[in-house]
Amino acid sequence: MGAMHRITLLGRAGCHLCDDAREVIAKVAGELGVPWEEVDIDSSQELRDKYGEMIPVTLVDGVQHDFWRVSEERLRGALTQP
């Protein structure tokens, strides 16, 4: 199940909402065996322009899933559906 999906957290240093999102993602990804990565939006002008103040942004399989807050239930649901 988990190998079919990938989570990307877009955030930046010093962002308390990013810290909260990281905890939820790490928990759900760990339980389901889903790989995840974190990308600092300040590493790319394109990411800064696109996401600006929306962070944290959660992508599932490269598609925007959530921003600002990560719902554990919603994330789990997206990762367990075929």
ROLO-770295 format. One record per residue: residue in three letters; x, y, z of N, C-alpha, C, O in turn. Coordinates in steps of 0.05 Angstrom, whole numbers, padded with zeros to 5 digits, always signed. Each point is the difference from the previous one (the first is absolute). Layout:
residues N
ALAXYZXYZXYZXYZ;...
end
This chain:
residues 82
MET+00016-00024+00000-00016+00024+00000+00017+00025+00000-00003+00017-00018;GLY+00022-00014+00037+00016+00024+00003+00018+00006-00023+00005+00023-00006;ALA+00006-00044-00007+00019+00004-00021-00012+00014-00024+00015+00011-00017;MET-00041-00010+00015-00013+00013-00023-00002+00030+00003-00005+00013-00020;HIS+00010-00002+00043-00003+00029+00005+00026+00012+00010+00019-00014+00009;ARG-00018+00041-00011+00023+00016+00010-00011+00026+00010-00017+00013-00013;ILE+00027-00004+00036-00009+00025+00012+00023+00020-00002+00023-00007+00005;THR-00029+00032-00012+00019+00021+00001-00011+00023+00017-00023+00008-00004;LEU+00039+00001+00023-00007+00022+00017+00016+00025-00009+00024-00001+00000;LEU-00038+00021-00009+00013+00025-00007-00003+00020+00023-00022+00006+00009;GLY+00045+00004+00000+00000+00018+00023+00024+00017+00001+00014+00004-00021;ARG-00008+00007+00044+00024+00016+00004+00008+00000+00029-00016-00006+00017;ALA+00041+00012-00012+00010+00001+00027-00014+00021+00016-00008+00021-00010;GLY+00003-00027+00036-00013+00019+00018-00030+00001-00002-00012+00018+00011;CYS+00000-00036-00026-00029+00000-00004-00013-00020+00020+00004-00024-00003;HIS-00019+00034+00022-00012-00018+00020-00021-00018-00012-00003-00022+00010;LEU-00012+00032-00030-00019-00018-00013+00014-00022-00015-00011-00023-00002;CYS+00035+00028-00008+00016-00021-00014+00008-00021+00021+00000-00024-00007;ASP+00007+00033+00031+00007-00019+00021-00023-00019+00006+00003-00024+00003;ASP-00027+00036-00001-00024-00016+00006-00006-00019-00023-00006-00024+00004;ALA+00009+00033-00029-00005-00017-00023+00020-00023-00002-00007-00022-00006;ARG+00032+00028+00013+00021-00020-00001-00007-00023+00019+00005-00023-00006;GLU-00015+00030+00030-00007-00021+00020-00022-00018-00011+00002-00024+00003;VAL-00023+00036-00014-00022-00016-00011+00009-00018-00023-00006-00023-00001;ILE+00021+00035-00017+00010-00015-00023+00018-00023+00008-00003-00022-00010;ALA+00022+00028+00028+00018-00021+00010-00015-00023+00012+00007-00023-00004;LYS-00027+00029+00020-00016-00020+00013-00015-00018-00020+00002-00024+00000;VAL-00017+00037-00018-00017-00015-00019+00018-00015-00020-00005-00023-00005;ALA+00026+00036-00005+00018-00013-00019+00014-00024+00013+00003-00021-00013;GLY+00005+00025+00038+00013-00022+00014-00018-00024+00004+00008-00023-00004;GLU-00033+00028+00012-00019-00021+00005-00007-00015-00026-00004-00024+00000;LEU+00003+00039-00023-00009-00012-00025+00024-00009-00018-00004-00012-00021;GLY+00028+00019+00029+00024-00007-00016+00002+00016-00025+00009-00010-00021;VAL-00018+00035+00022+00000+00018-00024+00025+00018+00002+00004+00013+00021;PRO+00012-00012-00042+00023+00018+00000-00009+00029-00001-00020+00007-00012;TRP+00036+00011+00025-00006+00028-00001+00025+00016+00000+00021-00009+00010;GLU-00023+00033-00020+00023+00019+00000-00010+00027+00007-00024+00007-00002;GLU+00043+00010+00010-00006+00028+00006+00017+00017-00018+00024-00004-00004;VAL-00037+00025-00008+00013+00018-00018-00004+00028+00011-00022+00009+00006;ASP+00044+00006-00003-00001+00028+00009-00007+00017-00024+00014+00001-00020;ILE-00037+00014+00022-00008+00016-00023+00019+00023-00006+00000+00011-00022;ASP+00016-00004+00042+00020+00021-00005+00023-00009-00016+00018+00016-00007;SER-00017-00042+00000+00021-00011-00017-00005+00005-00030+00016-00005-00017;SER-00040+00016+00011-00008+00003-00028-00019+00025-00002-00020+00002+00014;GLN+00028+00016-00032-00017+00023-00005-00028-00009-00011-00020+00012+00007;GLU+00020-00033-00023-00026-00010-00011-00018-00009+00023-00024+00006+00000;LEU+00035-00021+00020-00016-00009+00022-00009+00023+00017-00023+00001+00009;ARG+00040+00019-00004-00008+00024+00015-00023+00015-00014-00019+00008+00013;ASP+00022-00005-00039-00021+00014-00015-00026-00015+00000-00022+00012+00003;LYS+00023-00038-00005-00024-00017-00002-00014-00003+00027-00025+00002+00002;TYR+00040-00006+00020-00012-00007+00025+00002+00022+00021-00017+00000+00019;GLY+00035+00018-00021+00003+00024+00017-00008-00005+00029+00014-00013+00015;GLU-00037+00024-00007-00010-00001+00027-00019-00024+00005-00013-00001+00021;MET+00011-00017-00040-00018-00023+00004+00012-00022+00017-00014-00019+00007;ILE+00039+00021-00001+00014-00022+00013-00010-00005+00028-00010+00018+00014;PRO+00012-00043-00005+00011-00023-00015-00021-00010-00021-00024+00002+00004;VAL+00035-00013-00025-00016-00012-00021+00007-00029+00000+00024-00008+00000;THR-00044-00009-00001+00005-00029-00002-00008-00009-00028-00022+00005-00009;LEU+00040-00019-00003-00005-00013-00026-00002-00030+00003+00017-00011+00015;VAL-00036-00001-00027-00001-00030-00001+00003-00007-00029-00016+00007-00017;ASP+00037-00022+00011+00006-00008-00028+00002+00024-00018-00008-00001-00024;GLY+00020+00023+00034+00005+00024-00016-00024+00018-00003+00002+00021-00014;VAL-00025-00027+00026-00024+00016-00003-00006+00013+00027+00001-00014+00021;GLN-00008+00039-00021-00006+00014+00025-00023-00013+00014-00021-00005-00011;HIS+00026-00002+00037-00020-00013+00016-00011+00018+00022-00025+00001+00003;ASP+00042+00013+00011-00008+00018+00021+00019+00024+00001+00022-00001-00011;PHE-00030+00022+00025+00018+00022+00007-00008+00011+00027-00023-00003+00008;TRP+00041+00016+00005-00002+00011+00027-00002-00022+00021+00018-00002+00017;ARG-00038-00014-00017-00003-00021+00020-00003-00027-00014-00011-00002-00022;VAL+00022-00019+00034-00001-00026-00011-00020-00016+00017+00005-00004+00024;SER-00026-00006-00036-00019-00018+00014+00011-00028-00001+00003-00012-00022;GLU+00001+00000+00045+00010-00027+00001-00020-00019-00013+00009-00018-00015;GLU-00034+00021+00020-00021-00017-00012-00001+00002-00030-00002-00020-00015;ARG+00003+00045+00005-00001+00005-00029+00024-00011-00014-00002-00012-00022;LEU+00026+00016+00034+00025-00010-00011-00001-00031-00001+00007-00012-00020;ARG-00014+00000+00042-00002-00029+00002-00019-00011-00022+00005-00020-00013;GLY-00028+00034+00010-00019-00009-00020+00011+00002-00028-00004-00019-00017;ALA+00019+00040+00011+00011+00003-00027+00021-00022-00005+00004-00008-00023;LEU+00010-00001+00044+00021-00019-00004-00010-00029+00000+00015-00018-00008;THR-00039+00014+00017-00010-00028+00002-00020-00006-00022-00009-00023-00003;GLN+00002+00043-00013-00018-00006-00022+00016-00009-00024+00023+00009-00004;PRO-00034-00027-00013+00016-00010-00023+00006+00020-00020+00013-00006-00021;
end
